[in-house]
Amino acid sequence: MRKIYILVIAFGIWSCTSEKPEIEKIASFKGQQVTGVTVSNNGRVFANFPRWREQVKNSVIEVSNNTSTPFPNQTWNSWDIGKTATDSVFVAVQSVVAFENTLYVLDTRNPLFKGVIANPRIFAFNLSSNKLEKIYVLQEESFHKDSYINDLRVDKKKGKIYLTDSGHAGLVVIDIASGTSFRALDNHKSTLAETNQLKFNNGVWQNTVHSDGIALDTKNDMLYFHALTGYNLYAISTDNLLSQNKATIENGVKHMAKTSAPDGMIMDASGQLFYADLEHNKIMKLDITNGEIRVVAEGEQVKWADTFSIYNNELYYTNSRINEAKGDISALDFTINKLKIN
């Protein structure tokens, strides 16, 4: 018989179950810190490695049959510190998102967190040919010199791409057709970090990370976002966001729930929001319809669940182990795992 324990708190119902799904490791990278993972409509798995250190072998890879291949080729992954940042190389990739037949590669252009060396951009690759299809370059008023554009969601219905900025709090919207961009909620309470530290078993992790996780509900046209060093989930209707009216946007922000401190987020087709509880090595699930929060997975196989992707009723996630990755990381294993969610 399954045992269920329920704890009611403000802004939601927390519940834990003694049965957890089996977690399967599908890739491991020794000394290479993976952050992003995404799975295409036909099951192709892609991952990225941010340039937080100088020893990054590849920025973007495809994982298949227990092997990793630079995507789209080695040349695109050949950039190194001090080289010219052209539009045919990845500089500092933070996120990859597969949507329909396109892989969107988000390049912060901010290597080593030392500042933006060129306008942040998204490289869009056609997954039938693996060829570059389009480049979206953020306009000057859409970012700051200390911006670290973090993650993205594609809104086919509205023809937009939504992004978070974790270096300088705010959201960015790109028009898919024209490529133009604008910034919203710049230094707003909902996008700003709430604390400068998180607490783990191995000690305190000191950092201030603003708007980071992002999730899109296309049925209800709502965009969800969350600061990494924070405990509050916010949302805004995409209609309000796209008004480009500052008062309409700021008044349209809704506080949705008190949560754990997360990193990435993703919403499934039924309105379940998945996110991490970084400080307690857990993956959580929030039912947007009733506010119930459940533990999906926890333990040693969850070590800073960074980014999520859903394919075939399975949740893929990366273990970026950010709180552990101090100094020399050559001995650390960073993994991509998956688990059943239905």
C-alpha positions as CSV (number, residue, x, y, z in Angstrom):
1,M,0.0,0.0,0.0
2,R,1.3,3.4,-0.9
3,K,1.8,5.9,1.9
4,I,1.1,9.5,1.4
5,Y,2.0,12.4,3.7
6,I,0.4,15.8,3.2
7,L,1.5,19.1,4.6
8,V,-0.6,22.2,4.1
9,I,1.2,25.5,3.9
10,A,0.4,29.0,2.7
11,F,-0.1,29.4,-1.0
12,G,-0.4,25.7,-1.7
13,I,-0.6,22.1,-0.6
14,W,2.6,20.1,-0.4
15,S,2.4,16.3,-0.6
16,C,5.0,13.6,-0.6
17,T,4.7,10.0,-1.7
18,S,6.9,7.1,-0.6
19,E,7.0,5.8,-4.1
20,K,9.3,7.5,-6.7
21,P,9.8,6.7,-10.3
22,E,13.0,5.0,-11.4
23,I,15.7,7.4,-12.6
24,E,17.8,6.4,-15.7
25,K,21.1,8.0,-16.5
26,I,21.4,8.5,-20.3
27,A,24.7,10.5,-20.5
28,S,27.6,11.4,-18.2
29,F,30.3,14.1,-18.8
30,K,33.4,14.0,-16.6
31,G,34.8,17.5,-16.0
32,Q,32.4,19.1,-18.4
33,Q,29.5,21.0,-16.7
34,V,26.3,20.5,-18.6
35,T,23.4,22.8,-18.0
36,G,20.9,22.5,-20.9
37,V,19.1,19.5,-22.4
38,T,16.3,19.3,-24.9
39,V,14.6,16.5,-26.8
40,S,13.1,17.1,-30.3
41,N,9.8,15.8,-31.5
42,N,11.5,12.7,-32.9
43,G,13.6,11.9,-29.9
44,R,16.9,13.5,-30.7
45,V,18.7,14.6,-27.5
46,F,20.8,17.8,-27.4
47,A,22.7,19.3,-24.6
48,N,24.9,22.4,-24.0
49,F,27.9,23.4,-21.8
50,P,28.2,27.0,-20.7
51,R,31.5,28.8,-21.0
52,W,31.9,29.4,-17.3
53,R,35.5,28.1,-17.5
54,E,38.1,28.1,-20.1
55,Q,38.2,24.3,-20.6
56,V,35.0,23.8,-22.5
57,K,35.3,21.0,-25.1
58,N,32.0,21.7,-26.9
59,S,29.2,24.2,-26.5
60,V,26.5,22.1,-28.1
61,I,26.3,18.3,-28.6
62,E,23.9,15.7,-29.7
63,V,23.7,12.5,-27.6
64,S,22.9,9.2,-29.4
65,N,23.7,5.6,-28.5
66,N,25.8,6.5,-25.6
67,T,28.0,8.8,-27.7
68,S,28.2,12.6,-27.9
69,T,28.8,14.4,-31.2
70,P,29.5,18.2,-31.6
71,F,26.4,19.9,-33.1
72,P,26.1,20.9,-35.9
73,N,29.9,20.2,-36.3
74,Q,33.2,20.7,-34.6
75,T,33.8,24.1,-36.3
76,W,30.8,25.7,-34.6
77,N,32.3,24.5,-31.3
78,S,35.8,25.6,-31.9
79,W,35.7,29.1,-30.4
80,D,38.0,29.9,-27.5
81,I,38.7,32.8,-25.2
82,G,40.2,35.7,-27.1
83,K,39.1,34.6,-30.5
84,T,36.8,36.7,-32.7
85,A,33.1,36.1,-32.0
86,T,31.6,35.5,-35.4
87,D,28.2,34.3,-36.5
88,S,29.5,30.9,-37.3
89,V,30.7,29.9,-33.8
90,F,29.2,29.4,-30.4
91,V,30.7,31.7,-27.7
92,A,28.9,31.1,-24.4
93,V,25.8,28.9,-24.8
94,Q,23.4,28.7,-21.9
95,S,20.4,27.0,-23.3
96,V,19.2,24.8,-26.2
97,V,15.5,24.3,-26.9
98,A,14.1,22.1,-29.6
99,F,10.7,23.2,-30.9
100,E,9.0,21.5,-33.8
101,N,11.7,21.1,-36.4
102,T,14.1,23.8,-35.1
103,L,16.8,23.8,-32.5
104,Y,17.2,27.2,-30.8
105,V,20.7,27.7,-29.4
106,L,20.9,30.6,-27.0
107,D,24.3,32.3,-26.9
108,T,24.7,34.7,-24.1
109,R,27.9,36.1,-25.6
110,N,29.0,36.6,-22.0
111,P,31.9,34.2,-21.5
112,L,33.3,33.7,-18.0
113,F,30.6,36.2,-16.7
114,K,32.9,39.0,-17.5
115,G,30.4,41.0,-19.5
116,V,28.7,40.8,-22.9
117,I,31.2,41.0,-25.7
118,A,28.6,41.2,-28.5
119,N,24.8,41.2,-28.6
120,P,23.3,38.1,-27.2
121,R,21.7,36.0,-29.9
122,I,19.8,32.8,-30.8
123,F,21.0,30.5,-33.6
124,A,18.1,28.6,-35.1
125,F,19.0,25.3,-36.8
126,N,16.8,23.3,-39.1
127,L,16.8,19.8,-37.7
128,S,16.1,18.1,-41.1
129,S,19.4,19.4,-42.5
130,N,21.2,20.5,-39.3
131,K,21.9,23.8,-41.1
132,L,21.7,27.3,-39.7
133,E,18.3,28.8,-40.7
134,K,18.2,32.1,-38.9
135,I,19.9,34.3,-36.3
136,Y,18.0,36.4,-33.8
137,V,20.2,39.2,-32.5
138,L,19.0,41.1,-29.5
139,Q,18.6,44.8,-30.1
140,E,20.7,47.2,-28.0
141,E,17.8,48.3,-25.7
142,S,16.9,44.6,-25.0
143,F,20.0,43.8,-22.9
144,H,22.6,45.3,-20.5
145,K,26.4,44.8,-20.5
146,D,26.0,42.6,-17.4
147,S,23.1,40.6,-19.0
148,Y,23.2,36.8,-18.9
149,I,20.3,35.8,-21.1
150,N,19.4,32.4,-19.6
151,D,16.5,30.4,-21.1
152,L,13.8,30.6,-23.7
153,R,10.3,29.4,-24.7
154,V,8.8,29.6,-28.1
155,D,5.2,30.8,-28.6
156,K,4.0,29.7,-32.0
157,K,0.5,31.0,-31.4
158,K,1.8,34.6,-30.8
159,G,4.9,34.3,-33.0
160,K,7.3,35.2,-30.2
161,I,10.2,33.9,-28.2
162,Y,10.4,34.7,-24.5
163,L,13.7,34.9,-22.6
164,T,14.8,35.4,-19.0
165,D,17.9,37.5,-18.0
166,S,19.5,36.2,-14.9
167,G,22.4,38.6,-14.9
168,H,20.4,41.8,-15.0
169,A,16.8,41.1,-13.9
170,G,14.2,41.2,-16.7
171,L,12.4,39.5,-19.6
172,V,13.1,39.8,-23.3
173,V,10.7,39.2,-26.1
174,I,11.7,38.5,-29.7
175,D,9.3,38.6,-32.7
176,I,9.9,35.4,-34.7
177,A,9.0,37.0,-38.1
178,S,10.9,40.3,-37.9
179,G,13.6,39.5,-35.4
180,T,12.9,42.7,-33.4
181,S,13.1,42.5,-29.6
182,F,12.1,44.4,-26.6
183,R,12.7,44.2,-22.8
184,A,10.1,44.1,-20.0
185,L,10.1,44.0,-16.2
186,D,13.6,45.4,-16.0
187,N,14.6,45.3,-12.3
188,H,11.0,44.6,-11.4
189,K,10.3,42.8,-8.1
190,S,9.1,39.7,-9.9
191,T,12.3,39.3,-11.9
192,L,14.8,40.3,-9.2
193,A,16.6,37.8,-6.9
194,E,15.3,37.7,-3.3
195,T,18.5,36.5,-1.6
196,N,22.2,36.2,-2.3
197,Q,22.7,32.7,-1.1
198,L,21.3,29.2,-1.0
199,K,22.0,26.6,1.7
200,F,23.1,23.0,0.9
201,N,24.4,20.1,3.0
202,N,27.9,20.9,1.8
203,G,27.6,24.6,2.9
204,V,26.3,27.9,1.7
205,W,26.4,28.8,-2.0
206,Q,26.9,32.6,-2.4
207,N,25.4,34.1,-5.5
208,T,22.7,36.5,-6.7
209,V,20.8,35.1,-9.7
210,H,17.8,36.9,-11.1
211,S,15.0,35.8,-13.5
212,D,16.0,32.3,-14.6
213,G,13.4,29.6,-14.9
214,I,10.7,30.1,-17.6
215,A,7.7,28.1,-18.6
216,L,4.9,28.7,-21.1
217,D,1.2,27.7,-20.8
218,T,0.0,28.0,-24.4
219,K,-3.6,26.8,-23.5
220,N,-4.1,29.8,-21.2
221,D,-1.6,32.1,-22.8
222,M,0.4,32.5,-19.5
223,L,4.2,32.9,-19.1
224,Y,5.7,31.7,-15.8
225,F,9.1,32.9,-14.5
226,H,11.2,32.6,-11.4
227,A,14.4,34.0,-10.0
228,L,16.9,31.3,-9.2
229,T,17.8,32.7,-5.8
230,G,14.2,33.3,-4.8
231,Y,11.1,31.5,-3.5
232,N,8.3,33.1,-5.4
233,L,6.7,32.1,-8.7
234,Y,5.2,34.8,-10.9
235,A,3.2,34.8,-14.1
236,I,1.9,37.2,-16.7
237,S,-0.5,36.8,-19.6
238,T,1.2,36.9,-22.9
239,D,-1.3,39.5,-24.1
240,N,-0.3,41.9,-21.3
241,L,3.4,41.2,-21.9
242,L,3.0,41.9,-25.6
243,S,1.2,45.2,-25.1
244,Q,4.7,46.7,-24.5
245,N,2.9,49.1,-22.2
246,K,5.0,49.4,-19.0
247,A,2.0,49.9,-16.7
248,T,-0.1,47.2,-18.3
249,I,2.8,44.7,-18.0
250,E,3.7,45.6,-14.4
251,N,0.1,45.5,-13.3
252,G,-0.4,42.3,-15.1
253,V,2.2,40.3,-13.1
254,K,0.6,37.8,-10.8
255,H,2.1,36.0,-7.8
256,M,1.4,32.3,-8.3
257,A,3.0,30.4,-5.4
258,K,5.6,30.1,-2.8
259,T,8.1,27.5,-3.9
260,S,11.6,26.1,-3.3
261,A,14.5,27.8,-5.0
262,P,14.6,26.4,-8.5
263,D,16.6,26.6,-11.7
264,G,14.9,25.7,-14.9
265,M,11.2,25.0,-15.2
266,I,8.9,23.3,-17.7
267,M,5.1,22.9,-18.1
268,D,3.5,19.7,-19.5
269,A,0.4,19.6,-21.7
270,S,-1.9,19.1,-18.7
271,G,-0.8,22.2,-16.7
272,Q,1.8,20.6,-14.4
273,L,4.8,22.8,-13.7
274,F,8.1,20.9,-13.0
275,Y,10.9,22.6,-11.3
276,A,13.8,21.8,-8.9
277,D,14.2,22.2,-5.2
278,L,17.9,22.9,-5.5
279,E,18.7,23.1,-1.8
280,H,17.2,19.6,-1.0
281,N,18.1,17.6,-4.2
282,K,14.5,17.3,-5.4
283,I,12.4,17.7,-8.4
284,M,8.9,19.2,-7.7
285,K,5.6,19.4,-9.6
286,L,3.1,22.1,-9.1
287,D,-0.5,21.6,-10.3
288,I,-1.4,25.1,-11.6
289,T,-5.1,24.3,-11.5
290,N,-5.3,23.7,-7.7
291,G,-1.9,24.8,-6.2
292,E,-0.9,21.3,-5.1
293,I,2.9,20.6,-5.0
294,R,4.3,17.2,-5.0
295,V,7.8,15.7,-4.9
296,V,8.6,13.9,-8.2
297,A,12.1,12.7,-7.4
298,E,14.8,13.2,-4.8
299,G,18.2,11.9,-3.6
300,E,21.7,11.4,-5.0
301,Q,20.5,11.2,-8.6
302,V,19.2,14.8,-8.3
303,K,22.1,17.2,-7.9
304,W,21.0,20.7,-9.0
305,A,18.4,19.7,-11.6
306,D,19.2,22.5,-14.0
307,T,17.1,22.2,-17.1
308,F,14.1,20.1,-18.1
309,S,12.6,18.6,-21.3
310,I,9.6,16.4,-21.8
311,Y,9.4,13.7,-24.5
312,N,7.2,10.6,-24.7
313,N,5.9,11.0,-21.1
314,E,9.5,11.2,-19.7
315,L,11.1,14.1,-18.0
316,Y,14.7,14.7,-19.0
317,Y,16.9,16.8,-16.7
318,T,20.6,17.8,-16.3
319,N,22.5,17.6,-13.0
320,S,24.8,20.6,-13.2
321,R,26.0,20.4,-9.6
322,I,26.6,24.1,-9.5
323,N,27.0,24.3,-5.7
324,E,29.6,21.5,-5.8
325,A,31.5,22.8,-8.9
326,K,34.1,24.9,-7.2
327,G,37.7,25.2,-8.5
328,D,38.9,22.1,-10.3
329,I,35.9,20.1,-11.7
330,S,37.9,17.5,-13.6
331,A,36.9,14.7,-11.2
332,L,33.1,15.6,-11.2
333,D,30.6,13.7,-13.3
334,F,27.7,15.8,-14.7
335,T,24.8,13.9,-16.1
336,I,21.6,13.8,-18.1
337,N,18.9,11.7,-16.5
338,K,15.3,10.9,-17.3
339,L,12.3,9.5,-15.4
340,K,8.7,8.6,-16.2
341,I,6.1,11.3,-15.3
342,N,2.9,9.4,-16.0
